[in-house]
C-alpha cells in the first residue's frame, strides 16, 4: 500500500513539474524575444545597428578626448563626452543615428540614396533629451549630392537646429527667416570649405517633432543649393557638442523615404505653375506684386516660391508672405490665410525695395522646387 501511494505521489510530482515547465515556456513565448541589450560604443568612428534599420554612430571626429554612446532599442544616449573645443570653431563630434549612407556605412534596407524628384514624402520623427551643463546643438542633418554617392562628403548639408546651448552659431551668416513645416526658423547659409550648408535654427528648443524631410529639401532646391535631379543620401539626428555632452539623448527616431511620387527631371512636361511679376518702378525704388498660379491638377499646400533678385536690389518690406533674405536668393512662403493654392487657383503677395543701377526683373521662379513659366 505504501509503495502504491509513494508511486502515486511521485507521478503527481512529476506531472506538476511538467505543467510548471510548460507554463513557463508559454509565458516566454507570449512575451516574445527579449529586448536588445544596450550596446556601448567608445571607438572613434564605431557604430551599431538598432531595430534592424538604423545606424547609431559615435563619430568623434574633432577631438582626441574620450566619448562613448550607448545604443538603446529606440535611440542612443551619450554616456561619456570628455574635453572641449573653442566655440568659435567646429564641434568636437557628431554622435547620431541615421537612415541612409554615411562614408560607406549604409543602414540596412535603406531606400537611400534616392533622387529628389522621385521622393513623394519622407516622414520622420525625433525626440530629444537635453542637458544644461554642456555647450552643444541638437542637430538633424539632411545630406544632398548630385550623384548617388555612399562615401565621402556630399555637396550640400541641410542642418535643422532643434536646440542650442552656449555661444555657438551655424556656419555662414543669417539670411532671413522662413516658415517650414508650419514652424518659423532663422535661416543661415554658408560653406565649411568642403560643402555648402543651409541651417534652420529654431527660435526656442524643440524636444520632439513629426515632420516631412522634403519640406526642408524643397527649401534647399528653391534657394539654388540643390536640384531636383540630385540625390538624398542620408538623414541623421544627433548632437554637435563643443563642451562636455554626457547625458544628451535621442530618445526615439524614425525615418521613412517614399519614392515613386515624382517625375523624371530629364523628361519634358507641362509646367505646373506660372508667375506674373508686376512692378511699379521709380528712381531708386520699386514695388512688385507677384501672382503665383497653380496650373497643375492637385492643390499645393505650404507653397514656397523661390527666385533671385538681380544685383543691386534689396527688399525693405513685404505683405501677404514671409520672405527669407533681402538680397540675392529669396524664398517667399505663405502666411496663415494663404497656405494653399488650389488646382487652377492662385495666390498673390508683394514687396517693396530699393535698387541701384539699371532695374531688372528676376529671370526665373520655382514653386516648391519646380520651375514655373513667367506670364
Order of alpha helices (4+ residues) and beta strands (2+ residues): alpha-beta-beta-beta-beta-beta-beta-beta-beta-beta-beta-beta-beta-beta-beta-beta-beta-alpha-beta-beta-beta-beta-beta-beta-beta-beta-beta-beta-beta-beta-beta-beta-beta
